[in-house]
Amino acid sequence: MNVYERVVADLMTKTDPQYKIFNDKITKSKTESLGVRMPVVKKIAKSADKSEIEEYLAECKFAYYEDTLLYGLFLARLGAEEFWKRKDEYLCRCDSWAHIDTVVPEIRIGKADKEKFYILNKDGIENLDGYYLRFRIVMFMRFYVDETHTDEILRLMDKLDGKGYYNDMAIAWLVSVAFVRQREITLAYLQDDNLGEFTHNKAISKIHDSFRVSDSDKKYLKTLRK
């Protein structure tokens, strides 16, 4: 039994039928799922050594939602440089927002490489769509909503809007996070953005849901709805 077969066999002993029903509804993956809870999947991802990870990556059949997710989590374990080189091997298999949103936070970008990956993340982004694009948007949100990058990122979102529901939702999510972290920059943006009506209003709705935003800001933001 190779590493991949062993991991899948392990996953099959940890299925939860009720969780599968719930997770299938929210992830909307077209790939068959086993119904393994996320903490269990992440624990498996963290338990493998480098040689096991490389074997898994070489052997993966992408037969299930979970084995695909583990591919991304294992790849993230190899470091940001290696992940970036091989990311398309994973992204071409992604068919759920959760395949992106679960893996991106596991990527580790050191301070010395932060600007390098920012430039890489911007490169060619306007030509992307699908989960290739969502990956880039979530990368920006996870690592670059700060004093240095937020204004440029927000203006870039204007050019990316309208490329599908899951990407528009990712943009709205990014804007809501930016409002909490960089209020002044994001408020000025929302007063003069070029987002479509859906994405703009969804961003305001997400900001309104945050307990870290004042009631007065929430009230004012309602006046900015398109």
Steps between C-alpha positions, in 0.01 A plus 500: 500500500656830392474829693196623308311174547587501869374857543173428319449185708555711812252763377237232445519397866425857605187578300197671652181454293319795659798729448520383137143618437576838655837546331376398156235771518744780578806397296300406189790290373416275207759250621378221726562573867559263790369728773816541708504798733752774430704467824556133415614582145737767630640263761584248228664777296721599794603147592683408179873547447651644181562166331141390566372832367694464176375143457141610558532784248633257241233236568186707563199392291280800586214259555336688788447851630723416796795344316507803270495732801783302657704547183481876552571476872800274442630731229474794741713304748789512252525880530384802301770472234419139419126561525521786251699295249251214515175679582338433161528126567255565783290787364403309187337240729312745723124506458391669823569829673599291802790345308641854482396654829624207710841476338608865462531565878734199525754654262791655687656813351799638690555873542799495268290354216179691557553763229622240252178301533292816484644574158452139391141507621423812295668375186245411232211505745268689265516208256387242755158370592344209690683365802833618360372853561339429836835364617670832418224708665512295819880523500473879494247494781698259716844659469481853358219706649732745672609865481733435209284296262131556577432797273656333196324172573160666531541685171603173339173344621314744273663328203425148624134543589240316295696177446254264661311468827777344707752759391263790559429361846875476565538865401219599736665299776835669435342847512327418829830382652672811366242723667581346839877512453536820295183701562596837348641355177202268454239763585644732236493210254136415567405862440651485152541138387419350162362174633176366362184538704505142632861500620488853643181434695617157615819657637295750699277219625805304618642807673163551670519146637833567672501560875825696451325782311328783686125560476562847358717356220236236426233768479708714265595209278132430435486837325771383259300205368456496124 
